[in-house]
Structure formats: C-alpha cells, structure tokens
Amino acid sequence: MDAVTLRGLFFLVLLCVVSCGGDSQSSPPTVSEQEQLSRSYSITLPQEIVSDDTIILTVNASNNSNPQKVTVESWSTSLEASLNIVNTSEGKFSFIAPQVRKRTSFSITANLVNEAGTKFNVSAQSLILPSKPNLIVIFTDDQGYADIGAHNIVNDINTPNIDKLAANGVLFSNGYITAPQCTPSRAGMVTGVYQQRFGVDDNRYTPIPENVVTMGDRYSDLGYTTGMVGKWHLEIDQNSKPWFKENFPDTPISEFNPGRLSSSLKERYYPSSKGYKYNYFGYANRYWANYDLKGNQTQLGWISNSDYRLDVVSDAATQFIDINHDEPFYLHVAHYAPHVPLEATEDYLSLFPEQSSNRRRYALAMMYAVDAGVGSIVSKLEEYGILENTIIAFISDNGAPIGLDFTDAPITEKEAWNGSLNAPLLGEKGMLTDGGIKVPFIVHWPEKLQSNTVIDEPVISLDVLYSAIKRAGASETVLSELDGVDIFPTQGFDKSALMNRPLFWRFWNQSAVRLGNYKYLKMGAEHEFLFDMASDEAVSRNLISDMPDKAEELKSLYEAWNVEMYRQPQQNALNSQEREWLSFYLTP
C-alpha cells in the first residue's frame, strides 16, 4: 500500500470519528410533540366506580408551570357500551357508569388538541362494580334444623356445598320461617310480608290472592329478570275449598274438583301470572314451563319430564342462569325434598348404605341430591363470573315432621316421618315450638358479607327478602310495605337491634312471639308458656309463673300485631293433632 493510499484511509477514519461524536454511544431518540403533550396531561378517575352512579372525571395538566389550553375532541373506552361523557365545567366532565354484571376493568381515553392544533391523547383505568346484585332463594321442603353439616349436630348428613355457603357466608343460628307448614311459609317467602296479612294462614287457604304483590312483581319493577322453578304450592289445589265456596257460592262444595276448573282460571294463580317470567314449576313428572333443559325458550304450557324430580329442579335453575346471566335476575328455587314421597335414585342411595332407618337413608340421599344442585348452581355462577354479584339464601320452609316417635314406616306411606331431624329442638312440623319453625338459614354474598360469620340473634325469612331488594335499589316506599328488616352484616350493621325486634307466628290454634331471648307460646285458650331461649333449660322450663310481666309484655305485642291481620280466628280449642303434640312435648 503506497503513502497516498494510507493518507486517504487516515482522513476517512478521522472523518468517521468526528461525525460520530468521538464515542460509540448513539444519540437519544427524539420525543415527538404528541408524546410530550401526553406526558404533560392526565385524567383523574376514581379507581373503583359503581354501575349507575354519576362519575366525575377531570383532565389535568401534570406540569402546571407552563400549561397549554387543550380541548377534548372526543372520548373512547374499552367498554363495549359507549359512554355519554358531558362537559360540566372547565376541565371537568361526567358520565353515568354503565350497568355491568360482574367486576369489569376498563380504560377511558381523552382525545385532545392544543392551541397549535397538535392532537394527542391521555388515558386512565378504573374498575366498575355491579350495582344490582342477583338474588337466588333456595327453598327446601321439610328439612329439619339438624340436617346441614354446618350445624354440626348429626354425623350422617353430607351437605358439602351447603356447608361451603355457610363457611364463605353467614350462618344464622336462630333463623326462623313464618309458619310450620308449606303453603303459608311459601306465601311469606314469595311476598316478603307475613302471610296472615292476606289470609294464607295455613294449607286450606290456597290459592294466593290475585291482588297480592309478590317479589316477582317487585323485582320485575326494578328491571330484573325473574324465575321460579320447582314447588309453588300457592295454586288452586285440593285444599282450596274455602276459596271455592267464596267464588262459587251456588255450587255445592261436594262438587269441588280442581281438575274440572278451566285452565285459564287456574293459570291466574301460577307463578307465571304472579311476576315470574321464566317458569319450570312442578313437583314431579309434569311441569308448567316456558323453557326446556337445553336452554331453549318454548311456549308456556305443561310438559312431561320423568327424570328424578330433584335433578330436574337443579337443571332448570342452572338453565335459567345460562339464559339470563347477562342481566340482573331473581330466581326462586324450590326443591321438593326431603318432603314425602321419599324418592331417590340408586346413585344417591348408594352413598348411604349403612343406615338403621330406611326412611333416614332416603332422606339423606334426597338432601345430598339437593346439595349437589346447590353445587351446580354455584359452579354455573362461577362459570359466568357472577358469583360475587349474587346473593344466595338457603332456607327450609319449616321443620321436619317426625310423627312423635320417628317410626320407620314403609317408604310408600306418605303421612309419616320424612327421615329428617330437628335435633336439638323441641317439636316438629305443625308446631310453633322451635322444632316446627327454626330452620337451616344461610346467606352467601362473596366480598360483601364477611365469610364464616355466625349471627345468633333471631331473624326471620322475610328479612332476607327485605335486605336483598334493598340492595337491588328498592325505594323506601317499597321497603315500608315489607315486614322484614336489614340483616346483612355490612358496614354500619348493628345486630343488637335484632334483639329489640319481635317476631310473630299464628297457626291453627297456636300463637307465639319471640323478643330477644324470650318466647311466649299459647296453645288454645288455656295453655301458656314463656321460655328463655338462651337458657340451657330452654323449653323444658316454663317461666310463665316466674315472669308474668315479661309474658304480658310479649302477649301485648302479639295482640297488637294480630289485630292487623286479615282473619281473626278464635283459637280457643285445640284440634286432635295439637292436643297430641301438647301432651307429648309440653305437658307431663
């Protein structure tokens, strides 16, 4: 290589060094004007917002030393629904949070332009919480107080899914129903008021009056989708003789036969005419329905389904959720169990091979089938991400009938012990002692109600309906028409107030009232009892002579309540069944 070539290479290298700044590091990238502006502004937005609330947001200059005037050209969001964002004042905007069915994260972006015409955008993120919780009432039939594992009373019951509701929710250890019999307790559970107010005192007084407002009606008014699956027991049936005499006074009562009445007349008392949009109502083999168990909506009418009655109700409940999970809903699920006739599939019976009583074995299998249904309902809610936004109440309609002595009669016999247990409570279905009206009572609402909570203060089924519809947005006018109180242990809840609120019962020739720890019971004209329910002796010691003033206080509360009711029965003489109960359970 000659000298001229070497000098040329030297100058070329020198030129490269000078042009590269004399080192190996590259220059920092140029920040665009749009990026600089985006970094200089921000959106102030709450980290969590609630559906239907009015939300205020602001566009702020992050660097206030030299802010420029900017204008919002448009807004965009990651939500499927568009947001109607309006300018309320300089830099301040508002919108109504859209309704969502589950916790939903989203972003919101302001598309801005400054005075120089440069366009840029800024974004913020937030979380929308649903404002309308779903409600599912799971209402069993003649299930005694002992027969959920969460009560830890008997060791043969197997209800893992129900127990999980209690472990992750609230167990009410003194939870009552409004009557010790099917029809009246169900009338209370679908209206939220004492059923005596509209005359459904006992099973004789079907059907439910047409003018009664149900929870189906009330939830429909709030924009909810409503459904009822399983046992209704508020239609015209063989017990409806008083109704027939009133409505057909010129026809001899001997000619009363529900099967001879017109379909259009009977339909007026079905749940489909009482505020419940989706129906799969029935007991076994035959159901009044407007959708099938594959999720298809059908024409309302009777259908046949010979599958096991408890699985049918559970499947109907999960199909309802499949159809309606995108909207707020209220669903009443009424399993016909462990009420007689005792029936179970071999799959369920095989889980309980070792039982001294065959009736107990069938009852255990039936309650396990109900529990499996509870599990499928919870799984379906989890599948759609709406479990956290769903209130689930699990309650029995009354205590178990035990026939005094738990006789293990043949399965074919209906009027006998149903295999369920009320232990350690005194009495049974039909009585106003706790064995007839104190029942399994659980409320589950994840993240809203603290898990593994036990409330010992007395509550009644009407309270669940009041508490739930209050969260659904019911007005004070609606709430004032209900007989319950708020029992959900959320912020500000004072459970001690429950000790000062009386609970009332009236059935056949019995009446009762509980206030705090004291319960007054009257059977017929002559037999009065006062019990300290917090005492170890409880109903084994009658305090009527020891505490006459307390007895009179409770009796006066009852009389003031009773005068408001539709009927004023004499209740002087006990019937033969009540006399038998009185002799067996309450008098030596």
Residue pairs with C-beta under 8 A, 6 or more apart in sequence:
21 27
33 118
33 120
34 118
34 119
34 120
35 120
37 68
37 70
37 112
37 114
37 118
37 120
38 120
38 121
38 122
39 62
40 61
40 62
40 63
40 67
41 59
41 60
41 61
41 62
41 70
41 112
41 120
41 122
42 59
42 60
42 62
42 122
42 124
43 57
43 58
43 59
43 60
43 108
43 110
43 122
43 123
43 124
44 57
44 58
44 60
44 124
45 55
45 57
45 108
45 124
45 125
45 126
46 55
46 126
47 126
47 127
48 126
48 127
48 128
48 129
49 55
49 97
49 126
49 127
49 128
49 129
50 97
50 128
50 129
50 130
50 131
51 97
51 98
51 99
51 100
51 128
51 129
51 130
51 131
51 132
52 96
52 97
52 99
52 131
52 132
53 96
53 97
53 131
54 94
54 95
54 96
54 97
55 94
55 95
55 96
55 97
56 88
56 92
56 93
56 94
57 85
57 92
57 93
57 94
57 95
57 108
57 124
58 91
58 92
58 93
59 70
59 72
59 91
59 93
59 110
59 112
59 122
60 91
61 67
61 68
68 114
68 115
69 114
69 115
70 112
70 113
70 114
70 115
71 112
71 113
71 114
72 87
72 93
72 110
72 111
72 112
73 111
73 112
73 113
73 119
74 111
75 83
75 85
75 108
75 109
75 110
75 111
76 108
76 109
76 111
77 83
77 106
77 107
77 108
77 109
78 106
78 107
78 108
79 98
79 104
79 106
81 98
83 95
83 98
83 108
84 95
84 96
85 93
85 94
85 95
86 93
86 94
86 95
87 93
88 94
97 128
97 131
98 128
99 130
99 131
99 132
99 328
100 128
100 129
100 130
101 130
101 325
101 326
101 327
101 328
101 384
101 385
101 386
101 389
102 130
102 384
102 385
102 386
102 388
102 389
103 127
103 128
103 129
103 130
103 385
103 388
103 389
104 127
104 128
105 125
105 126
105 127
105 128
106 125
106 126
106 127
106 128
107 123
107 124
107 125
107 126
108 123
108 124
108 125
108 126
109 121
109 122
109 123
110 121
110 122
110 123
111 119
111 121
112 119
112 120
112 121
112 122
113 119
113 120
114 120
130 328
130 389
131 473
132 222
132 223
132 224
132 328
132 472
132 473
133 328
133 389
133 390
133 391
133 445
133 448
133 468
133 471
133 472
134 328
134 329
134 330
134 331
134 386
134 389
134 390
134 391
135 219
135 329
135 330
135 331
135 390
135 391
135 393
135 468
135 469
135 472
136 317
136 330
136 331
136 333
136 377
136 390
136 391
136 392
136 393
137 189
137 331
137 332
137 333
137 393
137 395
137 464
138 333
138 335
138 373
138 374
138 377
138 392
138 393
138 394
138 395
139 186
139 189
139 230
139 231
139 332
139 333
139 334
139 335
139 395
139 396
139 397
140 335
140 337
140 338
140 367
140 370
140 394
140 395
140 396
140 397
140 440
141 182
141 231
141 334
141 335
141 336
141 337
141 338
141 339
141 396
141 397
142 182
142 338
142 339
142 340
142 396
142 397
142 398
142 399
142 400
142 401
142 418
142 420
142 429
143 337
143 338
143 367
143 370
143 396
143 400
143 420
143 439
143 440
144 396
144 399
144 400
144 402
144 420
144 421
144 422
144 423
144 435
144 439
145 151
145 153
145 399
145 421
145 422
145 423
145 425
145 434
145 435
145 438
145 439
145 440
146 153
146 154
146 157
146 420
146 421
146 422
146 423
146 424
147 154
147 157
147 159
147 338
147 363
147 367
147 400
147 420
147 421
147 440
148 157
148 159
148 162
148 163
148 166
148 440
148 442
149 157
149 158
149 159
149 160
149 162
149 163
150 159
150 162
150 163
150 166
150 167
150 171
150 440
150 442
151 173
151 440
153 421
153 423
153 424
154 421
154 423
156 352
156 355
156 360
156 364
157 364
157 367
158 351
158 352
158 364
158 367
158 368
158 371
159 367
159 368
159 370
159 371
160 371
160 375
161 371
161 372
161 374
161 375
161 378
162 370
162 371
162 374
162 394
162 440
162 442
164 378
165 374
165 378
165 392
165 394
165 442
165 444
166 442
166 444
166 452
167 451
167 452
168 444
168 446
168 451
168 452
169 392
169 442
169 443
169 444
169 445
169 446
169 449
169 451
169 453
170 442
170 443
170 444
170 449
170 450
170 453
170 454
170 455
170 488
170 489
171 441
171 442
171 453
171 454
171 455
172 441
172 442
172 443
172 454
172 455
172 459
172 487
173 454
173 455
173 456
174 438
174 455
174 456
174 457
174 458
174 459
174 533
175 395
175 438
175 439
175 440
175 441
175 459
175 460
175 461
176 437
176 438
176 439
176 441
176 458
176 459
176 460
176 461
176 503
176 514
177 185
177 188
177 189
177 395
177 396
177 397
177 398
177 437
177 439
177 460
177 461
178 184
178 185
178 188
178 189
178 194
178 195
178 437
178 460
178 461
178 462
178 505
179 185
179 188
179 195
179 202
179 398
179 437
179 505
179 507
180 398
180 399
180 429
180 430
180 431
180 432
180 436
180 437
180 505
180 507
181 202
181 203
181 398
181 429
181 430
181 507
182 203
182 231
182 233
182 339
182 397
182 398
183 200
183 202
183 203
183 205
183 206
183 233
183 234
183 239
184 195
184 196
184 200
184 201
184 202
184 203
184 205
184 507
185 195
185 397
185 398
185 461
186 231
186 232
186 233
186 234
186 334
186 397
187 195
187 198
187 200
187 208
187 212
187 234
188 194
188 195
188 461
188 462
189 332
189 395
189 397
189 461
189 465
190 208
190 214
190 215
190 216
190 234
190 274
190 332
191 198
191 212
191 213
191 214
191 215
192 215
192 218
192 462
192 465
192 466
192 469
192 482
192 483
192 484
193 462
193 481
193 482
193 483
194 462
194 483
194 504
194 565
195 201
196 506
196 565
196 566
196 567
197 483
197 564
197 565
197 566
198 208
198 209
198 211
198 212
198 566
199 205
199 209
199 566
199 567
200 206
200 208
200 209
200 234
201 506
201 507
201 567
201 569
202 507
202 508
203 239
204 239
204 240
204 241
204 242
205 239
205 242
205 243
206 233
206 234
206 235
206 236
206 237
206 239
206 240
206 243
206 269
207 234
207 235
207 236
207 237
207 240
207 243
207 269
208 214
208 234
208 269
208 274
210 268
210 269
212 274
213 275
213 481
214 274
214 275
214 276
215 275
215 330
215 332
215 465
215 469
216 226
216 228
216 271
216 274
216 275
216 276
216 277
216 330
216 332
217 274
217 275
218 275
218 469
218 474
218 478
219 226
219 275
219 330
219 469
219 472
220 226
220 275
220 277
222 328
222 469
222 472
222 473
222 474
223 328
224 327
224 328
224 329
224 330
224 472
225 277
225 278
225 324
225 327
225 328
225 329
225 330
226 275
226 276
226 277
226 278
226 329
226 330
226 331
227 276
227 277
227 278
227 279
227 280
227 320
227 324
227 329
227 330
227 331
227 332
228 271
228 276
228 278
228 279
228 280
228 281
228 331
228 332
228 334
229 279
229 280
229 281
229 313
229 316
229 317
229 320
229 331
229 332
229 333
229 334
230 280
230 281
230 282
230 313
230 316
230 332
230 333
230 334
230 335
230 336
231 281
231 282
231 283
231 334
231 335
231 336
232 270
232 271
232 281
232 334
234 269
234 271
234 274
235 266
235 269
235 270
236 243
236 258
236 261
236 265
236 266
236 269
237 258
238 258
240 256
240 258
241 253
241 256
244 251
244 253
244 256
245 253
248 256
258 266
267 273
270 279
270 281
270 288
271 279
271 281
271 288
271 332
272 279
272 281
272 288
272 290
272 300
276 332
278 290
278 291
278 320
278 323
278 324
279 288
279 289
279 290
279 300
280 287
280 288
280 289
280 291
280 312
280 313
280 316
280 319
280 320
281 287
281 288
281 289
282 288
282 289
282 305
283 309
283 336
284 309
284 336
284 343
285 304
285 305
285 306
285 309
286 302
286 303
286 304
286 305
287 302
287 303
287 304
287 305
287 312
287 316
288 300
288 301
288 302
289 298
289 300
289 301
289 302
289 303
289 316
290 297
290 298
290 299
290 300
290 301
291 297
291 298
291 319
291 320
291 323
292 298
292 303
292 319
293 305
293 312
293 315
293 316
293 319
294 319
295 319
295 322
295 323
297 323
305 312
308 343
308 344
308 345
308 369
309 336
309 337
309 343
310 335
310 336
310 337
310 366
310 369
310 370
310 373
311 345
311 369
311 373
313 333
313 334
313 335
313 336
313 373
314 333
314 335
314 369
314 370
314 372
314 373
314 376
314 377
315 376
317 331
317 333
317 373
317 376
317 377
318 376
318 377
318 380
320 329
320 331
321 329
321 331
321 377
321 380
321 381
321 384
322 380
325 384
325 386
328 472
330 472
333 373
333 377
335 370
335 373
337 366
337 367
337 369
337 370
338 362
338 363
338 366
338 367
338 370
338 400
338 418
338 419
338 420
339 418
340 413
340 414
340 415
340 416
340 418
341 411
341 412
341 414
342 359
342 362
342 363
342 366
342 411
342 418
342 419
343 362
343 366
344 362
344 365
344 366
344 369
345 365
345 369
348 365
348 366
348 368
348 369
349 361
349 362
349 365
351 364
351 365
351 368
352 361
352 364
352 365
352 368
355 361
355 364
357 406
357 408
357 419
358 408
358 411
359 408
359 409
359 411
359 416
359 417
359 418
359 419
360 408
360 419
361 419
362 411
362 419
363 418
363 419
363 420
364 419
366 419
367 420
374 394
377 392
378 387
378 392
381 387
381 390
387 446
388 446
388 447
388 448
390 445
391 443
391 444
391 445
391 468
391 471
392 442
392 443
392 444
392 445
393 442
393 443
393 444
393 464
393 468
394 440
394 441
394 442
394 443
394 444
395 439
395 440
395 441
395 442
395 461
395 464
396 439
396 440
397 439
398 429
398 436
398 437
398 439
399 422
399 425
399 427
399 428
399 429
399 431
399 434
399 435
399 436
399 437
399 438
399 439
400 417
400 418
400 419
400 420
400 421
400 422
400 428
400 429
400 435
401 416
401 417
401 418
401 428
401 429
401 430
402 417
402 420
402 421
402 422
402 428
402 429
402 435
403 409
403 416
403 417
403 428
404 428
404 580
404 581
404 584
406 417
407 416
407 417
408 417
409 416
409 417
422 428
422 434
422 435
425 433
425 434
425 435
425 438
426 433
426 434
426 435
426 538
426 539
426 585
426 586
427 433
427 434
427 435
427 436
427 581
427 585
428 435
428 436
428 581
429 435
429 436
430 436
430 507
430 508
430 577
430 578
430 581
431 437
431 510
431 581
431 585
432 505
432 507
432 510
432 511
432 512
432 521
433 521
433 539
433 585
433 586
434 533
434 539
437 505
441 459
441 461
443 449
443 464
443 467
443 487
443 488
445 488
448 488
448 490
449 488
449 489
449 490
450 489
453 489
455 487
455 489
455 495
455 498
457 495
457 496
457 498
457 499
458 498
458 499
458 503
458 514
458 516
459 487
459 498
460 484
460 503
462 482
462 483
462 484
463 484
463 485
463 486
463 487
464 484
464 487
465 482
465 484
466 479
466 482
466 483
466 484
466 485
466 486
466 487
467 484
467 485
467 486
467 487
467 488
469 478
469 479
469 482
470 479
470 486
471 488
485 497
485 498
485 501
486 493
487 495
487 498
489 495
499 515
499 516
499 517
500 515
500 516
501 515
502 513
502 514
502 515
502 554
502 557
502 558
502 561
503 513
503 514
503 515
504 512
504 513
504 557
504 558
504 561
504 562
505 511
505 512
505 513
506 512
506 562
506 565
506 569
506 571
508 571
508 575
508 578
509 523
509 524
509 569
509 571
509 572
509 573
509 574
509 575
509 578
510 521
510 522
510 523
510 571
510 578
511 521
511 522
511 558
511 562
511 571
512 519
512 520
512 521
512 522
512 558
513 519
513 520
513 554
513 555
513 557
513 558
513 561
514 520
514 533
514 554
515 553
515 554
515 557
517 532
517 533
517 534
517 535
518 530
518 531
518 532
518 533
518 547
518 550
518 554
519 530
519 531
519 533
519 554
520 528
520 529
520 530
520 551
520 554
520 555
520 558
521 528
521 529
521 530
521 531
522 528
522 529
522 555
522 571
523 529
523 574
523 578
523 582
523 586
524 571
524 572
524 573
524 574
524 578
525 571
525 572
525 573
527 582
527 586
527 587
528 544
528 551
529 539
529 542
529 544
529 586
530 542
530 543
530 544
530 547
530 550
530 551
530 554
531 538
531 539
531 541
531 542
531 543
532 538
532 541
532 543
535 541
539 586
543 550
543 551
544 551
562 568
574 582
